[in-house]
């Protein structure tokens, strides 16, 4: 098992709240955890 650290470096703006980056980080976390990795 490896350790994976996911960074969401998005800076939300009025016209771009960062929903896509948040969704991608959540999906990546779920995928890695399902494969048995430790995710932060």
Helices and strands as residue ranges (DSSP letters): E 3-4, H 19-34, E 38-39
